[in-house]
Amino acid sequence: TLFRSAYVNNLNVAEEKYAEALAKGDITSQVALQPALKFNGGGHVNHSIFWTNLSPNGGGEPDGELREAIKRDFGSFEKFKEKLTALSIGVQGSGWGWLGYNKDSNSLQVIACANQDPLQGTTGLTPLLGIDVWEHAYYLQYKNVRPDYLKAVWHVINWDNVAERYLACKK
C-alpha cells in the first residue's frame, strides 16, 4: 500500500544515515535518527502484521489453544473483544490496539501504542493482533466514527493468522 511503501522507503533512508553515523562514531546523529527509525520501522512492522490479520473470510471467534488462552486471560471471548475495542476507541489521536503475548507470564494482554510505536520494541510483548486506529484506516468508510469501524473490523479478523502467531511465539 501507499502508506507501507512510504514507511519502508523512509526507514531505508534512516537506516542508511544511521549506518553512516555509526561508522563515524557520531552519537548525536544516532540519537537524532531514533524517532525516524521508530516511526517508519514501526509503521512497516505494524502494517505488515495488520494486513495479515485481516481476511474477507474472517470474523467469528478463534479456535483451539488461542481460544482457550483468551478464555483463561480475559474470562471469555466477548470480554476480550469488549476490552480491546474499548482500549482502541480510547487511543488519543493515532495509534494501535494490540493483543500481545507476554512470554514471561505466559499470558495474553491488550495494550494500546501511540503513533507507529511497534508493540514488541516498546513493550516486549509479541504482537498477535493489531488494530490500526489511525484515521486513514477507516475515514473513507466510517468518517471519524472510530467505534463504528471497530465494531466492523471484528468481521474481518483472520483468526487463523492470529492463532498461527500465538502458536509460533510459544515455541
CORPE-V576147 format. One record per backbone hydrogen bond with DSSP energy under -0.5 kcal/mol. CO is the residue of the C=O (numbers start at 1). NH is the residue of the N-H. E is the energy in kcal/mol with one decimal. If there is no record, write none. Layout:
BEGIN
CO	NH	E
CO	NH	E
END
This chain:
BEGIN
1	5	-2.5
2	6	-1.8
3	7	-2.2
4	8	-2.5
5	9	-2.7
6	10	-2.6
7	11	-2.4
8	12	-2.6
9	13	-1.9
10	14	-2.3
11	15	-2.8
12	16	-2.1
13	17	-2.4
14	18	-2.4
15	19	-2.6
16	20	-2.1
17	21	-2.4
18	22	-2.8
19	23	-2.4
20	24	-1.8
21	25	-0.7
21	26	-2.7
22	25	-0.7
25	27	-1.4
26	30	-1.9
27	31	-2.7
28	32	-2.2
29	33	-1.6
30	34	-0.6
31	34	-1.2
33	37	-2.2
34	38	-2.8
35	39	-2.8
36	40	-2.3
37	41	-2.1
38	42	-2.1
39	43	-2.3
40	44	-2.0
41	45	-2.7
42	46	-3.3
43	47	-1.9
44	48	-2.1
45	49	-1.9
46	50	-2.8
47	51	-2.6
48	52	-0.9
49	53	-1.6
51	54	-0.6
53	158	-3.6
55	58	-2.0
63	66	-0.7
63	67	-1.5
64	68	-2.1
65	69	-2.5
66	70	-2.5
67	71	-2.3
68	72	-2.5
69	73	-2.7
70	74	-2.3
71	75	-1.6
76	80	-2.0
77	81	-2.9
78	82	-2.6
79	83	-2.4
80	84	-2.8
81	85	-2.4
82	86	-2.6
83	87	-2.3
84	88	-2.3
85	89	-2.7
86	90	-1.9
88	91	-1.1
91	93	-0.5
94	115	-2.4
95	133	-2.6
96	113	-2.3
97	131	-3.0
98	100	-0.5
98	111	-1.7
99	128	-2.6
99	129	-1.7
100	109	-2.7
101	103	-0.8
101	126	-2.6
102	106	-1.1
102	107	-1.6
107	102	-3.3
109	100	-3.3
111	98	-2.6
113	96	-2.5
114	117	-2.5
118	122	-1.6
119	123	-2.4
119	124	-0.7
119	125	-0.6
120	124	-1.3
125	127	-0.5
126	101	-2.4
129	99	-2.4
130	132	-0.6
131	97	-2.2
134	137	-2.2
135	138	-1.5
135	139	-2.5
138	141	-0.5
138	142	-3.3
139	143	-2.2
142	145	-2.2
144	146	-1.2
145	148	-0.8
145	149	-1.5
146	150	-2.6
147	151	-1.9
148	152	-1.9
149	153	-2.5
150	154	-0.7
152	155	-2.1
153	156	-1.8
154	157	-0.5
156	55	-2.6
157	59	-2.7
157	159	-1.3
158	161	-0.5
158	162	-1.9
159	163	-2.6
160	164	-2.2
161	165	-2.2
162	166	-2.2
163	167	-2.7
164	168	-2.4
165	169	-2.0
166	170	-0.9
168	171	-0.9
END
